[in-house]
Amino acid sequence: MRDAVTVPVIANGDITDPATARQALAQSGASGVMIGRGAQGRPWQLALVAHHLYGAPAPAIPQGLDFYHMVATHYEAMLTFYGGDLGGKVARKHLGWYMDTCATPSALRQQVLTAPSPAAVLRLLHGALAEHAPVAA
Ligand SMILES: Cc1cc2nc3c(=O)[nH]c(=O)nc-3n(C[C@H](O)[C@H](O)[C@H](O)COP(=O)(O)O)c2cc1C
C-alpha cells in the first residue's frame, strides 16, 4: 500500500500497545502508527510503543498517588483552559477514561462524574485513583 502513494503512510485503527503497533507496521509497511483510543486514560502508551519499537526511553507509568496527581493536574488545566462550565464537561470524558484505566468501581465513578464542585471531584478522584494502580498494557 505504501508504494502506491508518494506521501508517508501512517497506519491507524485499533492500535493500542506495542504488539498491535508492531503487527500493523508489519502488515501495512506504513511509515508509522497513530494511536487514538488506546491512549485515552493512559497517555504514556505512546511513549511505551515508541520505547518498544524504536528504542526511545521507557516512560514512567504513574502509580497510586502519582497517578492521582497527574490526573488532578490535567483536570485543573482543563478547567483553566476551557473555563469552569465547558471545562467540567470536557473533563468528564477524560476522568472516565482515567477511571477505566484503574477499574474504578461503578458507584464511585458515578459519584466522581456527578460531583457538584471541582473540590468534590478532586476529593472523590483521590479515592478513585490513588489506591488503584493503572492497568498497564
Ligand atoms: C476522541 C476522538 C476524536 C476523534 N476526532 C477525529 C476527527 O476530528 N477527525 C478524524 O478524521 N478522526 C477523528 N477521530 C478518529 C481517529 O482519528 C481514528 O481514526 C480512530 O479513532 C481509529 O483509531 P484508534 O483505534 O487508534 O482510536 C477521533 C477519534 C477519537 C477517539
Ligand as a Chemical Component Dictionary entry (heavy atoms), coordinates in Angstrom:
data_LIG
# 
_chem_comp.id                   LIG 
_chem_comp.type                 NON-POLYMER 
_chem_comp.pdbx_formal_charge   0 
_chem_comp.three_letter_code    LIG 
# 
loop_
_chem_comp_atom.comp_id 
_chem_comp_atom.atom_id 
_chem_comp_atom.alt_atom_id 
_chem_comp_atom.type_symbol 
_chem_comp_atom.charge 
_chem_comp_atom.model_Cartn_x 
_chem_comp_atom.model_Cartn_y 
_chem_comp_atom.model_Cartn_z 
_chem_comp_atom.pdbx_ordinal 
LIG C1  C1  C 0 -11.910 11.370 20.759 1  
LIG C2  C2  C 0 -11.695 11.131 19.280 2  
LIG C3  C3  C 0 -11.783 12.192 18.390 3  
LIG C4  C4  C 0 -11.585 11.996 17.030 4  
LIG N1  N1  N 0 -11.681 13.056 16.176 5  
LIG C5  C5  C 0 -11.461 12.852 14.864 6  
LIG C6  C6  C 0 -11.511 13.948 13.957 7  
LIG O1  O1  O 0 -11.787 15.090 14.341 8  
LIG N2  N2  N 0 -11.277 13.713 12.638 9  
LIG C7  C7  C 0 -10.983 12.452 12.183 10 
LIG O2  O2  O 0 -10.775 12.295 10.968 11 
LIG N3  N3  N 0 -10.935 11.414 13.018 12 
LIG C8  C8  C 0 -11.161 11.574 14.333 13 
LIG N4  N4  N 0 -11.101 10.503 15.168 14 
LIG C9  C9  C 0 -10.815 9.163  14.616 15 
LIG C10 C10 C 0 -9.371  8.812  14.819 16 
LIG O3  O3  O 0 -8.516  9.675  14.074 17 
LIG C11 C11 C 0 -9.059  7.365  14.415 18 
LIG O4  O4  O 0 -9.252  7.188  13.029 19 
LIG C12 C12 C 0 -9.943  6.373  15.117 20 
LIG O5  O5  O 0 -10.103 6.735  16.478 21 
LIG C13 C13 C 0 -9.332  4.957  14.995 22 
LIG O6  O6  O 0 -8.074  4.884  15.654 23 
LIG P1  P1  P 0 -7.955  4.275  17.131 24 
LIG O7  O7  O 0 -8.448  2.847  17.061 25 
LIG O8  O8  O 0 -6.486  4.370  17.487 26 
LIG O9  O9  O 0 -8.813  5.118  18.044 27 
LIG C14 C14 C 0 -11.292 10.681 16.539 28 
LIG C15 C15 C 0 -11.221 9.628  17.435 29 
LIG C16 C16 C 0 -11.408 9.825  18.791 30 
LIG C17 C17 C 0 -11.311 8.649  19.728 31 
# 
loop_
_chem_comp_bond.comp_id 
_chem_comp_bond.atom_id_1 
_chem_comp_bond.atom_id_2 
_chem_comp_bond.value_order 
_chem_comp_bond.pdbx_ordinal 
LIG C1  C2  SING 1  
LIG C2  C3  SING 2  
LIG C2  C16 DOUB 3  
LIG C3  C4  DOUB 4  
LIG C4  N1  SING 5  
LIG C4  C14 SING 6  
LIG N1  C5  DOUB 7  
LIG C5  C6  SING 8  
LIG C5  C8  SING 9  
LIG C6  O1  DOUB 10 
LIG C6  N2  SING 11 
LIG N2  C7  SING 12 
LIG C7  O2  DOUB 13 
LIG C7  N3  SING 14 
LIG N3  C8  DOUB 15 
LIG C8  N4  SING 16 
LIG N4  C9  SING 17 
LIG N4  C14 SING 18 
LIG C9  C10 SING 19 
LIG C10 O3  SING 20 
LIG C10 C11 SING 21 
LIG C11 O4  SING 22 
LIG C11 C12 SING 23 
LIG C12 O5  SING 24 
LIG C12 C13 SING 25 
LIG C13 O6  SING 26 
LIG O6  P1  SING 27 
LIG P1  O7  DOUB 28 
LIG P1  O8  SING 29 
LIG P1  O9  SING 30 
LIG C14 C15 DOUB 31 
LIG C15 C16 SING 32 
LIG C16 C17 SING 33 
# 
